[in-house]
Structure formats: structure tokens, C-alpha cells
Amino acid sequence: MHTLPIPRAQRDALVTAVLEELTPQEREMLEAMQDPKALWVDVASRLGLSMFAAKRLYRHADDRAHEIAVRLAAQAAGLASRPANAAAA
């Protein structure tokens, strides 16, 4: 999300809104893995997870963050007021 081609203030507000909707563990995982020096084994250990569980949590958190961002962006653009199947009609 940090590379979205929108003004910085809007991007920062979107990132903040997305983070607020994630669980604390999802937030912690995404924030920990933003560090380019982060290692899976270290993050997993800090969260009390196996490395495989940490990777699974990361994928889940990343997917949820994307879904939330798309939903919030659509709402901001006024697109979310229509039912999902109305676009196909």
C-alpha cells in the first residue's frame, strides 16, 4: 500500500484505517515483516509460532489487508454503495 499512486496524506490515512481493522497479531506480523532484515524464524519465535504458522499468518494478514484496502478505497470513491451483483446487471 505504501507505493499507491495517491497523495501521501490519503495513502497514510488508508494504511491507518486498514491497520485498525486487522487483529493485533495480524498487525504485528505485517509490521515485523516490513523490516528488510526480518527473518521468518525470528518473527515466528517472537510471536510464539512455528515458522510455517508464521508464514500462514502473514499470507492471511496480507490478503485481509488487501481486501480491506480495496473495500475502503471503493467506499471512498462511492462505488461500494451498489450491491456487488448490480455491476453485472
N, CA and C of each residue as an Amber inpcrd file, in Angstrom:
protein
   267
   0.8110000  -1.1960000   0.0000000   0.0000000   0.0000000   0.0000000
   0.8550000   1.2600000   0.0000000   2.0760000   1.1230000   0.4600000
   2.9170000   2.3120000   0.5630000   3.3730000   2.8310000  -0.7920000
   3.0950000   2.1010000  -1.8570000   3.5020000   2.5490000  -3.1880000
   2.3120000   2.9720000  -4.0400000   1.1480000   3.1090000  -3.4370000
  -0.0270000   3.5210000  -4.2000000   0.1750000   4.9170000  -4.7830000
  -0.2730000   5.1290000  -6.0260000  -0.0880000   6.4400000  -6.6580000
  -1.1760000   7.4380000  -6.2350000  -1.2750000   7.6850000  -4.9570000
  -2.2260000   8.6660000  -4.4300000  -1.4630000   9.5900000  -3.4970000
  -2.0090000  10.7850000  -3.2240000  -1.3030000  11.7000000  -2.3270000
  -0.9690000  11.0400000  -0.9930000   0.1720000  11.4190000  -0.4540000
   0.6920000  10.7890000   0.7580000  -0.3120000  10.8150000   1.9080000
  -0.9980000  11.9180000   2.1120000  -1.9510000  12.0180000   3.2210000
  -3.0770000  10.9990000   3.0640000  -3.5760000  10.8260000   1.8410000
  -4.6290000   9.8420000   1.5990000  -4.1070000   8.4260000   1.7850000
  -2.9160000   8.1800000   1.3020000  -2.3070000   6.8530000   1.4440000
  -2.0850000   6.5260000   2.9170000  -1.5710000   7.4820000   3.6650000
  -1.3340000   7.2510000   5.0930000  -2.6360000   6.9970000   5.8340000
  -3.6920000   7.7370000   5.4680000  -4.9990000   7.5260000   6.0930000
  -5.5390000   6.1370000   5.7580000  -5.3440000   5.6900000   4.5300000
  -5.7990000   4.3620000   4.1240000  -5.0340000   3.2750000   4.8820000
  -3.7260000   3.4380000   4.9920000  -2.9110000   2.4630000   5.7210000
  -3.3590000   2.3960000   7.1800000  -3.5890000   3.5500000   7.7880000
  -4.0410000   3.5920000   9.1810000  -5.3870000   2.9020000   9.3420000
  -6.3130000   3.1680000   8.4320000  -7.6430000   2.5540000   8.5000000
  -7.5600000   1.0390000   8.3340000  -6.7080000   0.5830000   7.4350000
  -6.5390000  -0.8580000   7.2310000  -5.9650000  -1.4980000   8.4880000
  -4.9300000  -0.8910000   9.0490000  -4.3030000  -1.4500000  10.2490000
  -5.2780000  -1.5290000  11.4130000  -6.1890000  -0.5640000  11.5060000
  -7.1840000  -0.5700000  12.5820000  -8.1380000  -1.7470000  12.4840000
  -8.3780000  -2.2400000  11.2760000  -9.3100000  -3.3540000  11.0900000
  -8.6550000  -4.7240000  11.2500000  -7.3430000  -4.7610000  11.2260000
  -6.6360000  -6.0270000  11.4110000  -6.5740000  -6.3770000  12.8930000
  -6.3990000  -7.6650000  13.1700000  -6.2230000  -8.0850000  14.5600000
  -4.8290000  -7.6470000  15.0170000  -4.6200000  -7.5570000  16.3260000
  -3.2780000  -7.1800000  16.8070000  -2.1830000  -8.1060000  16.2820000
  -2.4550000  -9.4070000  16.2110000  -1.4480000 -10.3480000  15.7270000
  -1.1710000 -10.1460000  14.2340000  -2.2200000  -9.8630000  13.4510000
  -2.0260000  -9.5960000  12.0220000  -1.1880000  -8.3330000  11.8290000
  -1.5200000  -7.2910000  12.5970000  -0.7510000  -6.0370000  12.5130000
   0.7110000  -6.2640000  12.8640000   0.9340000  -6.9690000  13.9590000
   2.3040000  -7.2120000  14.4070000   3.0880000  -7.9830000  13.3500000
   2.4550000  -8.9630000  12.7390000   3.1230000  -9.7600000  11.7120000
   3.4960000  -8.8960000  10.5050000   2.5460000  -8.1250000  10.0030000
   2.8160000  -7.2920000   8.8320000   3.8770000  -6.2410000   9.1330000
   3.7930000  -5.6380000  10.3090000   4.7810000  -4.6250000  10.6710000
   6.1690000  -5.2380000  10.8330000   6.2410000  -6.4250000  11.4310000
   7.5370000  -7.0840000  11.6240000   8.1720000  -7.4470000  10.2850000
   7.3720000  -7.8980000   9.3510000   7.9210000  -8.3430000   8.0710000
   8.2270000  -7.1910000   7.1220000   7.8720000  -5.9580000   7.4910000
   8.2400000  -4.7970000   6.6670000   9.7320000  -4.5060000   6.7620000
  10.3300000  -4.9150000   7.8580000  11.7610000  -4.6890000   8.0410000
  12.5230000  -5.5690000   7.0550000  13.3290000  -4.9640000   6.1860000
  14.0400000  -5.7790000   5.1870000  15.0090000  -6.7850000   5.7990000
  15.3880000  -6.5900000   7.0430000  16.3050000  -7.5170000   7.7060000
  15.5590000  -8.5870000   8.5020000  14.2280000  -8.5590000   8.4750000
  13.4280000  -9.5160000   9.2510000  13.6190000 -10.9340000   8.7110000
  13.7420000 -11.8570000   9.6210000  13.8540000 -13.2660000   9.2650000
  12.6150000 -13.9860000   9.7740000  12.1050000 -14.9100000   8.9610000
  10.9000000 -15.6440000   9.3510000  11.0600000 -16.2990000  10.7170000
  12.2040000 -16.9160000  10.9370000  12.4030000 -17.6550000  12.1710000
  12.3700000 -16.7150000  13.3840000  12.9230000 -15.5160000  13.2460000
  12.9200000 -14.5600000  14.3590000  11.5160000 -14.0380000  14.6450000
  10.7870000 -13.6870000  13.5830000   9.4250000 -13.1860000  13.7540000
   8.5390000 -14.2760000  14.3410000   8.6660000 -15.4800000  13.8410000
   7.8710000 -16.6040000  14.3510000   8.1530000 -16.8220000  15.8280000
   9.4070000 -16.7950000  16.1950000   9.7850000 -17.0010000  17.5930000
   9.2030000 -15.9050000  18.4820000   9.2930000 -14.6720000  18.0290000
   8.7560000 -13.5460000  18.8070000   7.2470000 -13.6580000  19.0060000
   6.5440000 -14.1920000  17.9910000   5.0900000 -14.3400000  18.0810000
   4.6760000 -15.6600000  18.7210000   5.6420000 -16.5040000  19.0200000
   5.3310000 -17.8010000  19.6220000   4.7120000 -18.7750000  18.6400000
   5.1180000 -18.6860000  17.3760000   4.5670000 -19.5340000  16.3150000
   5.6750000 -20.3610000  15.6780000   5.2690000 -21.4480000  15.0280000
   6.2330000 -22.1550000  14.1940000   6.4710000 -21.2980000  12.9520000
   7.5390000 -21.5710000  12.2430000   7.8250000 -20.8000000  11.0370000
   6.7060000 -20.9650000  10.0100000   6.1650000 -22.1670000   9.9090000
   5.0910000 -22.4140000   8.9450000   3.8210000 -21.6690000   9.3480000
   3.5100000 -21.6450000  10.6370000   2.3380000 -20.9030000  11.1110000
   2.5250000 -19.4050000  10.9000000   3.7400000 -18.9300000  11.0720000
   4.0200000 -17.5040000  10.8540000   3.8230000 -17.1430000   9.3850000
   4.2970000 -17.9970000   8.4870000   4.1110000 -17.7270000   7.0520000
   2.6280000 -17.7650000   6.6860000   1.8990000 -18.6990000   7.2730000
   0.4520000 -18.7910000   7.0250000  -0.2480000 -17.5310000   7.5400000
   0.1270000 -17.0850000   8.7370000  -0.4530000 -15.8660000   9.2970000
  -0.1220000 -14.6630000   8.4270000   1.1020000 -14.5990000   7.9360000
   1.4940000 -13.4840000   7.0770000   0.6440000 -13.4490000   5.8000000
   0.4940000 -14.5920000   5.1570000  -0.3350000 -14.6430000   3.9390000
  -1.7630000 -14.2200000   4.2300000  -2.3100000 -14.7150000   5.3370000
  -3.6770000 -14.3690000   5.7250000  -3.7860000 -12.8720000   6.0060000
  -2.8630000 -12.3270000   6.7760000  -2.8950000 -10.9090000   7.1260000
  -2.7290000 -10.0380000   5.8880000  -1.8420000 -10.4340000   5.0020000
  -1.6200000  -9.6750000   3.7710000  -2.8650000  -9.6970000   2.8910000
  -3.4970000 -10.8600000   2.7710000  -4.7380000 -10.9710000   1.9920000
  -5.8490000 -10.1010000   2.6000000  -5.9860000 -10.1710000   3.9260000
  -7.0080000  -9.3610000   4.5990000  -6.7350000  -7.8740000   4.4360000
  -5.4870000  -7.4720000   4.5440000  -5.1400000  -6.0590000   4.3850000
  -5.5110000  -5.5850000   2.9810000  -5.2340000  -6.4210000   1.9850000
  -5.5810000  -6.0660000   0.6110000  -7.0960000  -5.9370000   0.4430000
  -7.8450000  -6.9060000   0.9580000  -9.3080000  -6.8600000   0.8560000
  -9.8710000  -5.6210000   1.5410000  -9.3610000  -5.3070000   2.7120000
  -9.8230000  -4.1320000   3.4520000  -9.4940000  -2.8620000   2.6740000
  -8.2860000  -2.7740000   2.1340000  -7.8780000  -1.5900000   1.3780000
  -8.7630000  -1.3850000   0.1520000  -9.0550000  -2.4590000  -0.5570000
  -9.9100000  -2.3540000  -1.7450000 -11.3140000  -1.8930000  -1.3400000
 -11.8470000  -2.4820000  -0.2630000 -13.1860000  -2.0940000   0.2040000
 -13.2250000  -0.6290000   0.6240000 -12.2360000  -0.1870000   1.3840000
 -12.2130000   1.2060000   1.8460000 -12.0240000   2.1800000   0.6870000
 -11.1860000   1.8160000  -0.2710000 -10.9790000   2.6740000  -1.4370000
 -12.2550000   2.7690000  -2.2640000 -12.9530000   1.6570000  -2.4070000
 -14.2190000   1.6650000  -3.1500000 -15.2630000   2.5180000  -2.4290000
 -15.3110000   2.4040000  -1.1100000 -16.2440000   3.2290000  -0.3400000
 -15.9130000   4.7060000  -0.5070000 -14.6310000   5.0310000  -0.4580000
 -14.2130000   6.4270000  -0.6040000 -14.5600000   6.9680000  -1.9860000
 -14.5360000   6.0950000  -2.9870000 -14.8600000   6.5070000  -4.3530000
 -16.3530000   6.4650000  -4.6300000 -17.1450000   6.0310000  -3.6410000
 -18.5900000   5.9550000  -3.8200000 -19.0380000   4.7360000  -4.5960000
 -18.1710000   3.7640000  -4.7530000 -18.5240000   2.5690000  -5.5240000
 -19.1280000   1.4810000  -4.6820000 -18.9210000   1.5390000  -3.3830000
 -19.3770000   0.4550000  -2.5150000 -20.8480000   0.5610000  -2.1700000
 -21.5000000   1.6210000  -2.5970000 -22.9140000   1.7750000  -2.2520000
 -23.8040000   0.8800000  -3.1040000 -23.2710000   0.3830000  -4.2410000
 -24.0490000  -0.5070000  -5.0890000 -23.8410000  -1.9500000  -4.6510000
 -24.8770000  -2.7720000  -4.7620000 -24.6840000  -4.2040000  -4.4780000
 -23.6700000  -4.7860000  -5.4480000 -22.9400000  -5.7900000  -5.0100000
 -21.8930000  -6.3920000  -5.8350000 -22.4280000  -6.9300000  -7.1470000
 -23.6390000  -7.4820000  -7.1480000 -24.1690000  -8.0690000  -8.3740000
 -24.8200000  -7.0150000  -9.2840000 -24.9270000  -5.7860000  -8.8390000
 -25.5290000  -4.7310000  -9.6720000 -24.6120000  -4.3800000 -10.8390000
 -23.3250000  -4.5190000 -10.6650000 -22.3810000  -4.2010000 -11.7320000
 -22.5380000  -5.1730000 -12.8940000 -22.9160000  -6.3970000 -12.6280000
 -23.0770000  -7.3910000 -13.6720000 -24.3810000  -7.2220000 -14.4440000
 -25.3230000  -6.5450000 -13.8550000 -26.6430000  -6.4010000 -14.4920000
 -26.6340000  -5.4110000 -15.6310000
